[in-house]
């Protein structure tokens, strides 16, 4: 058993997966594509920005046939994370329009999003946005290759494709800070374990992990406060609707508000 830094942290995930061999192995097993690349970029952005929102890609690589984006997300603070990564994907498509001879982008675009939070909306290991044309029977025509794949390591089951298992397994195992390295046989996955060993985490990487953790905790606090505020506003709205048909004591009993709070609502009505 090895003590490791969790792959939920962007700084650690990028450290391991920006290795060319690791990235190529990951893409090969998830997408079935053999990339011909000699580098993987981190924090990739297009300048000038495409559209009204500037975006950065966690990991980005491109060969002569396609460009692949890999993103890591741990904390869900909004309901738009699926839309957000679809936006990222479309940016990588539209960026090609400047040099395109027609509407068909010269490069296929594939986006892989790794979702590590336990608070997932769907209890699925793999979710896919497939842009290809399909007949009414669901047969894909192979016309449009672009694809977005969401991976949820916490929800691997007996039907998860074999090629995915070690990748999703090592990501999930790392979340509690330890990995049983004997479970992994792919050379690229073994490389991931080496990259994330606690003994190899630099002070700078540790500082970034702490910053990420504090930001996630702040987001959780803001979300919880927002939920509380929403409940309070809902209760007050109910109380206001009852002012014309109930007395203050009845409203207080029904809503859980104090009589003083109900009286204040009545005075301000």
Buried (B, 14 or more C-beta within 10 A) or exposed (E): EBEBBBBBBBBBBBBBBBBEEBBBBBBBBBBEBEBEBEEBBBEBEBEEEBEEEEBEBBBBBBBEEBBBBBBBBBBBBEEEBBEBBBBBBBBBBBBBEEEEEEEEBEBBBBBBBBBBBEEBEEEBBBBEBEBEEEEEEEEEEEEBBBBBBBBBBBBBEEEBEEEBBBBBBBBBBBBEEBBEBEEBEBEBBBBBBBBBBEEEBEEEBBEBBEEBBEEBEEBBEEBEEEEEEEEEEEBBEEBBEBBEEBEBEEBBEBBEBEEEBBBEBBEEE
